[in-house]
Amino acid sequence: MGDLFDHVLAVIPEFGLRVYQRPGGPDLNALAAALAAQGAPQ
């Protein structure tokens, strides 16, 4: 199964595409909350 994903990820640029993953999870949410509490721009 890993070989399949390796191949897919290798050929994606040939089609003019990019891989995108939206970051998330409790650790990132905690970081965003801490930065917002400090007044940092998001």
Secondary structure, DSSP 8 states (H G I E B T S, - for coil): -HHHHHHHHHHGGGGT--------SHHHHHHHHHHHHTT---
